[in-house]
Amino acid sequence: SAGGPPVESDPAVSGPPPTEWPIRAHHHVDLWLHGFAMIQDDTTLVPYFRRGYKAEMNELKRRANAASQLDANTGRLRERLAANPQLVNAQFIAQYFGSLDEMSQAMDIFQRAEGNPRAAGDRETAELIALLAGYFPLPVDRDWARLFLQSLRDEDTRFYRSYWDQQQRERAPVLTTVTSSWQNMWKPRFQRFLDNTQQAGGEILLSLPLNGEGRTLTAGKQQNSVAVTFPARQSDANEAIYVVVHEIVGQITATAVRDNVTPNDARMGLADRYIAAGAVRAGAMLIQEVAPELADGYARYYLRSANRPFGSNVSTSLAQAFSLPEGIRDAIQSQIRIVLQGI
């Protein structure tokens, strides 16, 4: 659930990195993810998006008579997504930008340069073009990006902006509850882990479309962005915390898996499978070390996300649903303890 190349921090920035992780909601991030939720098949064990999200949105649009270009172009967008599954990684793009207009301007620059950084007039623009070219390397992919953004803008005008604004009003108390519990109770518990994994500061985005697979953009100590599920009720506020924990263990999980699989395993796709299962298990391990009172809730949340039954012992059920080879499991556990010890 981590994506995109890291961006180097500005060398002119001096002083220690920030240690704040404010919790926000960004319309353009949700709109971008909404678009992917509406056009892609979601077959992962822990779904990218809330179960039933596409059907729910289509029903709301039907009631509002709000058909858009996204609906009209879904077939073409899905066709290219099937031909180039790597386009799914473009889900992270919105987190690089501060607004829909800023992202649209960047995409326009990229399109006019035909994806060529050497067509830029300055270094900053060249880096921007290179960033987008990493996600849309071919002319046909650039055409897909143009059509997708055009479709999303129409979707936003006809339906999504009003839906998003309404949801923000209704869920404002949830955002307040998540912010309070994270800042006052849970972040201090995880701060040592965050500090020792170069994640001292960043922002957490509560995102309406997301499920238990968050979206993490790691861009150095000062520019981390983690998008997680936006709980529907105050009583479910800890769901956002569970996904934050799942996301902050992503890098050490990937390292532990890659150090313990063979090249043949990687070619067969086993490494990716183990990383996905390993992130869920690693989150449970970290919680057990620093916030054990969250352990049962975390296990139940990810079992529900994966549509797996609970047994009498939810931790055992979680281990069975997200099984790992013993060597990988032990490597993840060891790495978590090393990080917490500050070595």
N, C-alpha and C positions, 0 to 999 in steps of 0.2 A: 504493500500500500504506500510505498514511498516512490517518488518519481521525479524525473528531471535532473539535469546536471547541476551540481552545486555551483552557486555563484559566490565568487570571492568577496569578502567583506571589503569595504572601502578602506584603503590603507591610511587615509587621512583621519579616520575615526580614532580617537584616543580614549584612554581610560578603560575601566573594566566593562565587560559586556553587561547588558541589562539583565536583571533576574526576574523581571515581570513576565507573566503569561496572561495578558488580558483576554477576556472572553467576549467575542463579538459575533455578529452575523453580517454577512456581506451579500447583497443582492446579486451581484454579477457572478460570484462563485456559485451560488445556488442555481442561477439561471443556466450557467454552463453545464453543471452536473445534471440538472433537470433534462437538458437536451440529450445527453448521453443516456440517461435512464429511459427516455422515450424511444430511442432508436436501437439500443443494443439488447441482446439476449443476456440474461443474468443467471448463469448456471453454476457459479462458484459455491463452495460449501457454506461459507459465510457470504451472503449476497452483497454486492456493491451497494445496492439501494434497498430501501425499505420494501419488505414483501408486500406485494399488491400495489406498489406505488404507481406503476404505469396504468393499471386499470382504474385506480382512484382518480388520477389526473384526467384520463379520457372521459370518465363519467362527469366530472366537474365541468370539463370543457363542453361536453354534449349539452348539459343543462344550461350553460351560459351561451350556447350557440357560438362558440369561440374557436371555430376551425381556423388554422393558420398555415403559413407556408411550411412550418415544421411538419404538419400532417401531410401536406401535399408532396413534400420532398423526402419523406421517410424512406420510401423504397430505394431511391437513388443513394441516400446516405448509408443505408444498411448494406447495399450492394458493395460499396467501396470498403466499408468496415469489415465485411466478410473477406474481401480480397486482400486487405492489409490489416490484420488484427492488431498490429502495433499502434494503429491510430487510437486505440483505447487509452494509451499512455498520455494522450493530449488532454485527458481529464484534469491534469495538474496545471494547465496553462493559466487558468484564471487566477490562481494564487500568486502568480508573479506580478499581478497588476492591482491597482487600487480601485478601479471602477470599470464599468462596461465601456464607457467612452475611451478611457485610457487603453484598454485592451483592443478596442476597435481601431484606434489610431495606429497602434503598433502593428496590427494585422494588415492595415492598409499600406503601411511602409514596407512590410514584408512582401506583400503582393506586388507592389510597384517595382520592387527590386528583383522580382522573380526569384526570390529565395537566395539571392547571391550577396553575401556580406561585402564583397569587393565593390558592389555598386553603392555602398554607403559613403556619405561625405565625412563621417567622423567615427571615432572608435566606438562610442556609446551606441550609435545606430547600427554599426556593424555587429556588435555583440547581441543586440536585440534580434537582428535578422538571423544570426547564427543560432540563437536559442530556438526560434520558431522553425528554422530549417531542420533542426534536430527532430522535431515532431512531424514535420510535413516535408520530407526530403524530395519528393518527386512532383512534377507539374500536376499530375492527376491528384496528388494529395493536397496540393495548394488549392486546386479547384474544389476539392471536398471541403476544405477549411472555409473557403469563401462562401460556399453554399450553406454550410452549417451555421456560420455566423449570421448570414442574411436571414436564414429561417428562424434563428433564435430571436433576432430583433423583432420580427413580426409576431412571433409567439409571445414575446414580452409585452408588446403593445396591446395585443388582443386578449391576453389572458393572464400571463404569469405575474406581471407587476402587481396587479390588483390582488391576486391570490397571495403573493408574498407579503405585501403590506398587511393584509388581514391577518395572516399567520403571525407576523411579528407583534401585532397588537395583542392577539390572543395568548401568545406564548411569552410575553414580556415578563410575567411573574416567574416562569421557568428559567429564563435567562438570569434573572436576579438570584434565584435559588442556586443555580449551578455556579454562578460567579462567587457567591458567598461561601459555599461549601468548598469549592476549589481553593480559593485564596486563603481562607481561614483555617481549613481543616486538612485538606488533602495535599495541596502543593508543598507545604512544609515537610510532609512525610517523604515526598518523592524528590525533594530539592537536591539531595546528595547525588542521587542517580542522574538527575538532569545535569547537574554541574559536571560530573565526571564522564558524561557522554557527549560533551560539547553542545548541550541543549539548555544552557542556563536561561536563555530568553527567547521569546517568540510570541506568537499569538495563537489562540484556539478559536476556531470558527464553528459555531453551531449551525449545521447545515440541514435543511429540511429533507432533501432526498436521501441522505445517507443512512446506512445500516451500520453493522459492526465493523466493516472495512472502512477505515478512515482514509484520508488523503494527506500525506505528509510531504511537505517540501522542505528539505534540509539544505540550508544555504549559509551555513556558518553559524557561529555563536549568536549573532545578533539578528538573524533573518530566518528563523524557523517558523513554519506555518503548518498547523495541524487542523484539518477539517474533520469534525466528528458528528455523530448523530445529534439531532435536536429533539430532546424528549418532548412528548406531547403534554405531559402533566408534571406538576411540581413533585409529586410523589415518586416519579421516575427519574428525578434529576441525576441520580448516580449513574444512569446509563451513559451519559456523556463522559463521566469520569472513567468508566470502564473502557471506553473506546480510546480516550486519551492514553491510558496505560498501555493498551494494545499497540498504539502507534509509537510510543517513545521507546519500546523495546525492539522496534523493527530492525535497526541497524545491527545490533549485536546478534539478533536472531539470524540475519542473513549471513553474517560472518561465521557463526558457529556451524550453520548448515554447509556453507561452501568449503569449510575446512574439513568436513566429515563426509563428503560424497565423492564418488569417483567421476572422472570425465564422462563415462558411459551413463552414470546416473543423471548427470546434468543434461546430456543429449536426449535422454528419455523423458525429460520433464520432471523427474523426481525431485530435483533441487527446489523448483518452484513450489511443488506440492508441500514439501517439508517446510519451506519458509512460511507458507500460509498457515499450516497447522502449528508450526513452531512459534509464530507470533502470538497466537492465542494461548499456548502453553506458557510462553515466557511471561506474558502479562500476569497469568495466575501465579507463577513463581515469584515475580517481583512483589505482587500484592501480599503473598504469604510472608515475605521478608519484612515489609515496611507498614502494611495496613491490612492485617489478616481479617479484620472485621468486614472487609469488602469481598472476601474470597467467595463465599456462597453466592452472593448477588452477581458477581462477575461470571461465575460458572453458569448460573442459570440464564444470564443474558445471552451468553454465546451459544449455549445449547438451544435456546429458543431461536436465535438468529439462524442457526444451522438446521433448524427443524428436527432436532434430535431429542429423544425422550430423556427425562431425568430418572435416575435410579434413586435408591435410598441414600446414596452418597453422591452428591453432585460433583465432587472433585474427581471421583473415580469415573463417573459418566463423562466428564470433560476429557479425561485422559483417553478414554476409549473412543470418543467421537473424533478427537484430534490426535491420533496415534502418531508416535515418532519412534524411529530406531533408538535404542538405548544410548548409543554413542552420541547422537545429536542432542538428546534430552539432557544427558550429563554435561555436555559442553555448554549448553545454554545456561544450566543451573550454575555451573562453575563461573561462567563469565559474569553473570549477575552478581554473584558474591564478590568477585574480584572488583567489579565497578563500585559496589557499595563500600568496600574496604578502602577504596581510593588508590589502588595500586595501578 
